[in-house]
Amino acid sequence: MNPFELKPQKMDKAFTSWDKVFLKPYDKNEVDPYTRLRVILMSGTEFESVRLSHSFSRMCPNNDVRRRLAYMRRVEQIQQKRVAGLKPADESILEHTIGYEQLAVDLTAALAIGEKNDYVKRQLEFALLEDFDHLYRYADLMELEKGGDPARLVGDYTEIMPGRPTVAEYRHPSDDVRLYLNGYLNDLRTRLCVNIITAAEQQTMNFYMNVANLYTSPLGRKLYNEIAMIEEQHVTGYGCLKDPSMTEWENLLMNEYTECYLYYSCYESETDARIKKIWGMHFEEEVAHLHEAADLLRTYEGKEWQQCFPTGAAFPELLKFRPQKEFIRGVLKSVRLTGVGEGFEELDSLPDDFRYFAYNRRINGDVGSVGTHTVIEKAIAEFGADYRLQNKEHPVRALSDRKKDNVDLARVKGA
């Protein structure tokens, strides 16, 4: 499907009364975990669209353009509120967080599996192991605080066990900056991939930044603040991949195309008939936005949309969530990698005076007091072993002991 070839509806069709925006939330006890993930993903996608539009408007001196952006943005806001409102009030911050991290794991894996650009694939796999570890630590917090059932939340789709230990993830800021891509020279799916993962991680970072001071337990507050800092590192890495030479008009067009692609992907794979209709409605609204962005590109830059899609604009293979357990187990074998400049290297190959070591020691201080480590220690003390949900033995021997949290792996040379 090429969304540019569809006849768009009038944009004002999206303006509606509040009773058609505030819809019945899903039942947290009955919802399919992947439906929850689609809700989180599309709320973040809409947030990214609003953020981009506001940034564009603040740098634009033309009020005619600003009005057109405001018109589109108002609809994006309606969509975001409709999607975000599908989360029920009785789904706690921590339960919702498990969804965020399951999304980070299974979305990143799905994108990495089909990624043709080796550099982008390596960044995806590198960050995947960190989000995988975050899921594990939040799950242990949930067990400790009796705040829900991690297994019920993730279903049989995603394993829960350690990844690259969170205490090892704090790198010097210079080592999270990546090389940027020349957008048009890359496969369309790669361009979509970078847009999708950047928006998703941006939303996760913002969520943790906003809820860290709302969480009730001191241990939970530590966990959210510490992991929010890693999400900052992820957003830096993914955001650097985006082509900085693209104009505001081109970015707007690609952003709207990404929304069309995601809503259509959600529509095709959704199992909840009621929510499926929402994805379909939003897809039609985004097609209208896409055509509006194409007209803005033509009017103010003298460029046709075809110039931004030199290999065609038909959707590549649609995004579909599915269990990625074996793929993730394979990626776990690279757990000892760390960031070095624009690339990645084994920690043991680095000189002792490399900036990673001094920075990590400064951030962690006494590792024994770090929340992401303490939560596992407390779980082991309380239950005799950490909380895991795994089908078989951990593929990394150093992370297989359920009675000890390994805080040296990927952080201390020789570990």
Secondary structure, 3 states (H helix, E strand, C coil): CCHHHCCCCCHHHHCCCHHHCCCCCCCCCCCCHHHHHHHHHHHHHHHHHHHHHHHHHHCCCCHHHHHHHHHHHHHHHHHHHHHHCCCCCCCCHHHHHHHHHHHHHHHHHHHHHCCCCHHHHHHHHHHHHHHHHHHHHHHHHHHHHCCCCHHHHHCCCCCECCCCCHHHCCCCHHHHCCCCCCHHHCCHHHHHHHHHHHHHHHHHHHHHHHHCCCCCCHHHHHHHHHHHHHHHHHHHHHHHCCCCCCCHHHHHHHHHHHHHHHHHHHHHHCCCHHHHHHHHHHHHHHHHHHHHHHHHHHHHHCCCHHHHCCCCCCCCCCCCCCCCHHHHHHHHHHCCEEEECCEEEEHHHCCCCCHHHHHHHHHHCCHHHCHHHHHHHHHHHHHCCCCCECCCCCCCHHHCCCCCCCCCCCCCCCC
